[in-house]
């Protein structure tokens, strides 16, 4: 699987999601659905802090 690089406060330089940075994952409950997680990720990705970060060149991927 190829993962496209993205720079943000929720993903480390190695491509691993920081579970502490995503409240819905940090406080996981069995009643949560994938929709809840995806909505939270979208909200975080669209935050002003993340929108201002420089992004890697188009097509750049993480190395395993």
C-alpha positions as CSV (number, residue, x, y, z in Angstrom):
1,X,0.0,0.0,0.0
2,X,1.3,3.5,-0.9
3,X,0.6,6.3,1.4
4,X,0.8,9.9,0.0
5,X,2.7,12.2,2.2
6,X,0.9,14.9,4.1
7,X,2.3,17.4,6.6
8,X,0.1,18.1,9.6
9,X,0.0,18.1,13.3
10,X,-1.8,14.7,13.5
11,X,0.7,12.7,11.3
12,X,4.3,12.1,12.2
13,X,7.2,12.3,9.7
14,X,7.0,8.5,9.4
15,X,3.4,8.5,8.4
16,X,2.0,7.2,11.7
17,X,-1.1,9.0,13.0
18,X,-0.6,10.5,16.5
19,X,-3.5,9.0,18.4
20,X,-3.1,11.6,21.2
21,X,-3.7,14.4,18.6
22,X,-7.1,13.1,17.5
23,X,-9.5,13.4,20.4
24,X,-12.0,10.8,19.0
25,X,-9.2,8.2,18.9
26,X,-7.6,9.2,22.2
27,X,-11.0,8.8,23.9
28,X,-12.2,5.8,21.8
29,X,-15.6,4.3,22.6
30,X,-17.1,1.2,21.0
31,X,-20.1,3.2,20.0
32,X,-18.1,5.3,17.5
33,X,-18.4,4.6,13.8
34,X,-15.9,5.2,11.0
35,X,-18.0,8.2,10.0
36,X,-17.2,9.9,13.4
37,X,-13.5,9.3,12.9
38,X,-13.4,10.5,9.4
39,X,-15.4,13.7,10.3
40,X,-12.9,14.4,13.1
41,X,-9.9,13.8,10.7
42,X,-11.4,16.2,8.1
43,X,-12.0,18.8,10.7
44,X,-8.4,18.6,11.9
45,X,-7.0,18.7,8.4
46,X,-9.1,21.8,7.6
47,X,-8.0,23.6,10.8
48,X,-6.1,26.9,10.3
49,X,-3.0,25.5,12.0
50,X,-2.8,22.6,9.5
51,X,-3.8,24.6,6.4
52,X,-0.8,26.9,7.0
53,X,1.8,24.1,7.0
54,X,3.9,23.7,3.8
55,X,3.0,20.4,2.1
56,X,5.4,18.0,0.4
57,X,5.6,17.9,-3.4
58,X,2.7,16.3,-5.2
59,X,3.0,12.5,-5.5
60,X,5.6,12.1,-2.7
61,X,5.0,9.0,-0.6
62,X,6.2,7.6,2.7
63,X,8.9,4.9,2.6
64,X,8.4,1.7,4.5
